[in-house]
Amino acid sequence: MVSLAAPAIVARLSAAGCVFADDEAQLLISAAQSPAELISMVDRRVAGLPLEQVIGWAEFCGLRIAVDPGVFVPRRRTEFLVAQAIALARPTALVVDMCCGTGAVGVAVTSAKSDVELHAVDIDPAAVQCARRNVGAGGHVYEGDLFDALPDGVRGHIDVLIANTPYVPTAEIALLPAEARLYEALVALDGGADGLDVQRRVIAGAPSWLAPGGFLLIETSERQAAHTIEAFSQAGLVSRVQRDEHLDATVVVGTN
Ligand SMILES: C[S@@+](CC[C@H](N)C(=O)[O-])C[C@H]1O[C@@H](n2cnc3c(N)ncnc32)[C@H](O)[C@@H]1O
């Protein structure tokens, strides 16, 4: 008989390597609607699924964002990208969340700036379905490959183009924690040989989609930032790097 007592759950989670077993046990207990669901949730977490996919949501920028199985779990460091976007978005700005995953970035921007017009894009149908749930009536979510998915009327009118693309080099996917490697879609992680394939396509396409004076913001890593900046200048965009040491977050911001 499996015990549903909190200490027993904590012990199972700790044995499975969960560092924050106490906190996770409390979250699982409060998320489960029935004893059977609690057992199933603990089993899935012990098997290695990300906590957020087990309970069905992630906390991001103080919001509760729905996370479906297989969809990229929004990372705490990406809150820095959101903060940069909020600082640049005028009240009625047209904002695009490119490679939106759950839609967390766009939702966080609209929750801070309720009058912005949000368009979000992802190529993965599971992510699009999840983003539609999170964005709701607060914006438009399209399925497709980068700019191809956007309505043509948006071309030349984007005030703030935000992108957290996949940026892990292919050879480093095998080194990722199992939570990401096994339970997040490869298309959400794999950025090609040097990790920057999708980023470069976004940067190259941005000038014809940005409004005059519009901004492109891309999350990258400290190690890759010089290459990201190079791609901005090749596209004719003037850029700067914003860095938050505490979150280990790096964002390149460019304008035309
Ligand atoms: C690193 S995840 C980021 C998700 C989300 N922006 C966030 O920060 O939580 C990258 C996302 O890009 C999407 N993606 C990858 N290639 C794409 C493409 N060519 N066009 C649109 N979306 C793409 C993936 O499906 C995935 O959801």
The ligand as an SDF file (V2000), in Angstrom:
LIG
                    3D

 27 29  0  0  0  0  0  0  0  0999 V2000
   13.2750   27.4900  -25.5010 C   0  0  0  0  0  0  0  0  0  0  0  0
   11.5730   27.2500  -25.8660 S   0  0  0  0  0  0  0  0  0  0  0  0
   10.9490   28.8080  -25.2570 C   0  0  0  0  0  0  0  0  0  0  0  0
    9.4720   28.8450  -25.0300 C   0  0  0  0  0  0  0  0  0  0  0  0
    8.9890   30.1440  -24.3880 C   0  0  0  0  0  0  0  0  0  0  0  0
    9.3270   31.2930  -25.1900 N   0  0  0  0  0  0  0  0  0  0  0  0
    9.5450   30.3180  -22.9920 C   0  0  0  0  0  0  0  0  0  0  0  0
   10.4490   31.1430  -22.8040 O   0  0  0  0  0  0  0  0  0  0  0  0
    9.0900   29.6200  -22.0800 O   0  0  0  0  0  0  0  0  0  0  0  0
   11.5980   27.4860  -27.6350 C   0  0  0  0  0  0  0  0  0  0  0  0
   10.2540   27.3400  -28.3520 C   0  0  0  0  0  0  0  0  0  0  0  0
   10.5080   27.6070  -29.7540 O   0  0  0  0  0  0  0  0  0  0  0  0
    9.6650   26.8000  -30.5360 C   0  0  0  0  0  0  0  0  0  0  0  0
   10.2460   26.7460  -31.8930 N   0  0  0  0  0  0  0  0  0  0  0  0
   11.3620   26.0980  -32.3040 C   0  0  0  0  0  0  0  0  0  0  0  0
   11.5810   26.2890  -33.6130 N   0  0  0  0  0  0  0  0  0  0  0  0
   10.5860   27.1150  -34.0510 C   0  0  0  0  0  0  0  0  0  0  0  0
   10.2530   27.6680  -35.3200 C   0  0  0  0  0  0  0  0  0  0  0  0
   11.0130   27.4410  -36.4080 N   0  0  0  0  0  0  0  0  0  0  0  0
    9.1540   28.4590  -35.4060 N   0  0  0  0  0  0  0  0  0  0  0  0
    8.3800   28.6990  -34.3010 C   0  0  0  0  0  0  0  0  0  0  0  0
    8.6310   28.1800  -33.0780 N   0  0  0  0  0  0  0  0  0  0  0  0
    9.7270   27.3930  -32.9560 C   0  0  0  0  0  0  0  0  0  0  0  0
    9.6310   25.4900  -29.7780 C   0  0  0  0  0  0  0  0  0  0  0  0
    8.5190   24.6980  -30.1460 O   0  0  0  0  0  0  0  0  0  0  0  0
    9.6070   25.9730  -28.3180 C   0  0  0  0  0  0  0  0  0  0  0  0
    8.2820   26.0650  -27.8410 O   0  0  0  0  0  0  0  0  0  0  0  0
  1  2  1  0
  2  3  1  0
  2 10  1  0
  3  4  1  0
  4  5  1  0
  5  6  1  0
  5  7  1  0
  7  8  2  0
  7  9  1  0
 10 11  1  0
 11 12  1  0
 11 26  1  0
 12 13  1  0
 13 14  1  0
 13 24  1  0
 14 15  1  0
 14 23  1  0
 15 16  2  0
 16 17  1  0
 17 18  1  0
 17 23  2  0
 18 19  1  0
 18 20  2  0
 20 21  1  0
 21 22  2  0
 22 23  1  0
 24 25  1  0
 24 26  1  0
 26 27  1  0
M  CHG  2   2   1   9  -1
M  END
$$$$
